Amino acid sequence: MFTSNLIRRSHRGFTMLEVLIAMVVFSIGLLGVAALQMIGLKNNQSTFFRSQASVLAYDVIDRMRANRKEVANYATSSAYWNYGDDCNTAKFSGTPTELYKQDLNDWLRTLCKRLPSGEGKITLDSSKSQIEVFVRWNDQRGTGKSTSDTNMELKIGSQYCSTLPCNF
């Protein structure tokens, strides 16, 4: 009789303590999956901004190559230029024959619309026929920091020629 009571008790099922422990372990696992998802989303957004900056830097370089007679006018010196907070404040006004002003306005407007606090600068070294394009944006969401030190910068270099044929 003693053994039959022992056998019946061991087959009764889960106790409340076992169920509680299983729920705690399951909850910790779900929290880990949620944290991984958040990190993935943050890194994905940061990578998207970096690829947009690269595309936009090459865009202005291509515009400069297409308008090689006015390449020197594209330089912004050492200052970063932006298009304003509302993306509607044109940096340049000019005649339709001044294509470089339209190109720079379009480029700066696109920087403003595609990148948070997007701004850019262009430097030229005419003695070496070199262009350097810098694109800067606020990557607060990608870095996860709430400080003002979340600016990312991308630098793209290229060569240009103002006359054909190019002899590099």
Secondary structure as the mmCIF struct_conf table of DSSP 4:
data_model
#
loop_
_struct_conf.conf_type_id
_struct_conf.id
_struct_conf.beg_label_comp_id
_struct_conf.beg_label_asym_id
_struct_conf.beg_label_seq_id
_struct_conf.end_label_comp_id
_struct_conf.end_label_asym_id
_struct_conf.end_label_seq_id
HELX_RH_AL_P HELX_RH_AL_P1 PHE A 2 SER A 10
TURN_TY1_P TURN_TY1_P1 HIS A 11 HIS A 11
BEND BEND1 ARG A 12 ARG A 12
HELX_RH_AL_P HELX_RH_AL_P2 MET A 16 ALA A 66
TURN_TY1_P TURN_TY1_P2 ASN A 67 ASN A 67
HELX_RH_3T_P HELX_RH_3T_P1 ARG A 68 TYR A 74
TURN_TY1_P TURN_TY1_P3 SER A 77 SER A 78
BEND BEND2 ALA A 79 ALA A 79
STRN STRN1 TRP A 81 TRP A 81
TURN_TY1_P TURN_TY1_P4 ASP A 85 ASP A 86
BEND BEND3 CYS A 87 CYS A 87
BEND BEND4 LYS A 91 LYS A 91
TURN_TY1_P TURN_TY1_P5 PRO A 96 THR A 97
HELX_RH_AL_P HELX_RH_AL_P3 LEU A 99 ARG A 114
BEND BEND5 LEU A 115 LEU A 115
TURN_TY1_P TURN_TY1_P6 PRO A 116 SER A 117
STRN STRN2 GLU A 119 ASP A 125
TURN_TY1_P TURN_TY1_P7 SER A 126 SER A 129
STRN STRN3 GLN A 130 ASN A 138
HELX_RH_AL_P HELX_RH_AL_P4 GLN A 140 THR A 143
BEND BEND6 THR A 147 SER A 148
STRN STRN4 ASN A 151 GLN A 159
BEND BEND7 SER A 162 PRO A 165
HELX_LH_PP_P HELX_LH_PP_P1 CYS A 166 CYS A 166
#
